[in-house]
């Protein structure tokens, strides 16, 4: 009887959805920015962003060159680290990708206004944002929810307000990890058989 109760409790635990919410807010007019992540309604990560300082770094030409140089150095370091990375790191990346595919979007709201001072550039940025949002919704199998992305043609302004509720079960994590392990095991077995066949043929 105790084992049955433990089994029922274990099944209930692994099927329990982990609900977390994410809020991203930025307004250049008020110079306010905030990123907030909550787990079961309890904030676990809150970060405030100085929008004015971020925009200054983006518009500063010298800073732009420095950022490009830094990005180039970081890319070189990333390439070297990827070459030196082991199988375990690649395994974790594959697991993360499979887990992300199992995330369920329960609710999503996006309200954005983009103005760069140039009408053509503003329209292009808005179009790119809409495409990226549509691709993200297609990846998660979500209809998009309430979305408003508009260009600001007459002034420079960045306004971004996103709120989403997501869920993920422990069972999804277990299935994703097991599927990744089995896939890599079968792939490794296939490579070994190919090597053996080539050796025999020689």
N, C-alpha and C positions, 0 to 999 in steps of 0.2 A: 504493500500500500504506500509505503514511504517512497519507494522508487518511482511508482506511478505519479505521485504528487510532484516529485522532483522533475520527472520528464515533462509533465504538463507545465510546470513553472518554467523550465528551460525553453520549451516551445513558445510560450507566451513572451519570454524575454527576448528571444531572437527575432520574433515577429513584431516587437514593439517599435513603432516608428520614432526615429530621432527627428524632432521638428526644430528647425533653426531659421531665423529670419535675418535678413541683411538690409541695411539702409545706407544709401550713398547720397549725400546732399552737397551741392556746391552752388554758390551764388556769387558771382564776381562783383555785383553792385553792392552787396552787403559785406563782401570780403569774408564770407563764412563758408566753411567746408567741414564735413564730418563723415566718418565711416563708422558704422556701428553693426556689430554682429551679436545676436542674442540666441541663446539655447533654451528652448522651452519658455521663452519670454523673459529670460534673465540675461542681462547684458554681460557678455564675457570679453568683448573687445570694443573699445571706443577710442577713436583717434580723430583729433581735430586738425584741419589743414588750413594754412594761410594761403588763400587763393591768389592774393595779390603777389606774394613772393613767388609762387609757382608760375604765374603768368609772366613775371619779370624775367625769370630764368629761361622761359620758352622764347620770349621776344628778344632777349639779349643776344646779339650776334656773336660776341666773344664767348659768351656762355654756351652758345649753340656749338661753336667750334670745339670748345672744351668738352662739351657733352658728346660730340661725335668722336673725339679722340678717346674719351673714356669708354664710349660704347665699343669702339674698335678694340681697345685693350681688353675689355670685358669679353668680347666675342672670341678673341684669341685665347684668353684663359679658359673660356667655356669649351672651346674646341679641344684644348689640351686635356681638360678635365674629362670631357666625354671620351677621348681616346683612352684615358687611364681608368675610366670607370669600369667596375666589374659587372658581373652578371647579376649580382644582387640588386644593384642600383637600377639596372634596366628592368628587373623583375618588379621593383617597387613602382617604377614609372608606368609599366603596363597595368599593374593593379590599380593605380590611381585613375588611369584612363577608363578602365572597366567599371570602377566604382562611380566615377562621374557620370557615366552613361546610365546608371541606375538611379540617379537622383531624380526625385519627383518634384515638379514645380506646382505648388498648390495655389499660389497667387503671385501676381507680378504687376506692378504699376510703374510706368515710366513717363515722366514729364520733363522735356528738355527744350531749351532754347539756345541756339548757337548763332553768335554774330561775330564776324572777324573784321568788319569794316569794309569788306569787299563782298558785293552781292554774289558774284560767281563762286567765290571760294566758300562762302557760307552755304550756298545751295549744294555745292559738292560735298562738303562735310556732312550736311544733314542727310544727303543721299547715302553716303558711306555708313553713317550711323544706323540708318534704317535697315540697310542690307545686313550689317553685322548683327543687329538685334534679331532680325528674321532668321538668320542662320543659327543663332544661339537657341532660339525657340524651337527650330526644327531639330536641333541636336537633342534637346530635352523632351521633345514630343509635346510641346505646349502651344496653345493657340495664340499666345502673345499678350492676353489680358488687356488692360487699359494702357494705350500707348499714344503719346503726343510728342512729336519731334518737329519743331518749327524753326525756320531760319529767321534771324534778325538782320535785316538788310541795312538799316540806317545807323547802327552803332556796334561797338565791340562789347559783347556780353556773353558770358557763359553761365547758363542755369541748367542744373542737372539734379533731378530728384527721382531716385529709384527706391522702390520698396518691394521686397520679395519674401515669400515664405516657402521653404523647401523641406523635404522630408527624405529620410533614408533609414532603412531597417538594418539591424545587425545581420539578418539573413542575407541581405544584398551584399554586404561586405564579405561574408563567408563564401558565398557563391562566386563572387568576383575573384577572390584570392585562389579558390580551388580551381576555377576555370583557367586562370592564368598559369597555375602550376601544371595542370594537365596539358595545356597547350604547349608549354615549353618542354615538358617531358616528351611528348609525342614528336615535337620538332627535333629535339636532340636525338631521339631514337631513329628518326628518319635520316638525319645526317650521318649517324653511325652506319646505318645499313647501306647508304650510298657509298660511303668510304670503303666499306667491306666489299661491295660489288665492284668498285673500281679496282681494288687491290686484286681480287680474284681474276678480273678480266685481264689485268696486266700479267 
